């Protein structure tokens, strides 16, 4: 599939040149930020470039040169752009991290990638860094906002620095970012990305998945700057095509999200399934909010349930188009605008990516309808360049990179997520993907969300157990358990229904919103072993 696509990535391609190109029009708006107190900040592409050049000079004065790392822990805001491009303009490597990181996480990253400088955006994060100063070799600390002892004030040094900078020679294969991603068997791993990754994102994300995005569009990607989605979408798509990003610095609230979509006349939104799921239970949303400017909604990172797709289509006439990818990949499967949406499916494999669903034991493609692992051919330009400081081959079998995500393909080529390879349930000889069962449970009128795991069983080896969060107004009961079980039996094969259901107030999730099934499995193993 991907073999027929000619990538032809220019040897001297680098993402700083993309910013320079759009900055030629000094009036072209790049970013709008609305703060919780109602303040609105705006920046043009030229202002981002100008401040990045100034910060680049600051970084050089602190010893940051080509290949050196800069750890960036900033919230949504203009500074998140300036810090990244300030590092890149001198050939440095941005190491973004969420502002939710605490001292252990920060110390681990500092020890692992040895940055020359850290940039933070709030006193809480600065306090976590100060608490480990005697454990780290880092010498240079920059903070946005308040003056703080032992820290350099971000805007003070940026404004006083020269905008004239000797540009570093950057090539397509030079390192752009190190994005840390959680592993299932050890500490987080630093995923190495080079500048040519942004070229791949332009071709796959902007021109194929988003497709209808224009430079005149106002786009709202709700992800925080610490996640790879910032490169995937905020920069890789919106900056690549010269459109405008919108950000809101407040916490998630479904009514507020609708209000902002309406108020700012957002053209394209990219949100998590968790956000969209919560928005689906806002009563009379279609009567209270005007989303006529919204062309479509995109979502990736966690599966989009049919209920979400149906809600936004029925209430607002807006398609929710899912995509699938990892920190280590580009979008590998998605729903572009020219194929029909099958609610619950992540779409079709992207033609420009040499991907397949394979048997993880044999390395051979599985048949239509069979569950296998999503894989990408080794050496494909969309793949990451390795893990920082590690030489792991466990994620490969033969010529394939194994994502660890299980899926099946139907007769029309649509891909259906079946959970992580360690999440698949084996019961009485049947292989059961948890997401399929969760989709059914989540469509029950009383259910807000659910998580399905394998529960040890002496007869069947394991049974399907569901942890269920109810919608407001519903109370746990034995009668409701039976009703959900009967509902599932009517929709899916009988061996898939949850033989056990436990109601809980909320599901354990990672800070990026993914369900911690391993925590639920551990809890269940402890319960069954008593």
Secondary structure, 3 states (H helix, E strand, C coil): CHHHCCCCCCCCCCHHHHHHHHHCCCCCEEEEEECCCCCEEEEEHHHHHHHHHHHHHHHHHCCCCCCCEEEEECCCCHHHHHHHHHHHCCCCEEEECCCCCCHHHHHHHHHHHCCCEEEECCHHHHHHHHCCHHHCCCCEEEECCCCCCCCEEHHHHHHHCCCCCCCCCCCCCCEEEEEEECCCCCCCEEEEEECHHHHHHHHHHHHHHHCCCCCCCEEEECCCCCCCHHHHHHHHHHHHHCCEEEEECCCCCHHHHHHHHHHCCCCEEECCHHHHHHHCCCCCHHHHCCCCCCCEEEECCCCCCHHHHHHHHHHHCCEEEEEECCCCCCCCEECCCCCCCCCCCCEEECCCCCEEEECCCCCCECCCCCCEEEEEECCCCCCCCCECCCCCCCCEECCEEEEEEEEEECCCCEEEEEEECCCCEEECCEEECHHHHHHHHHCCCCEEEEEEEEEEECCCEEEEEEEEEECCCCCCCHHHHHHHHHHHHHHCCHHHCCCEEEECCCCCECCCCCECHHHHHHHHHHHHHC
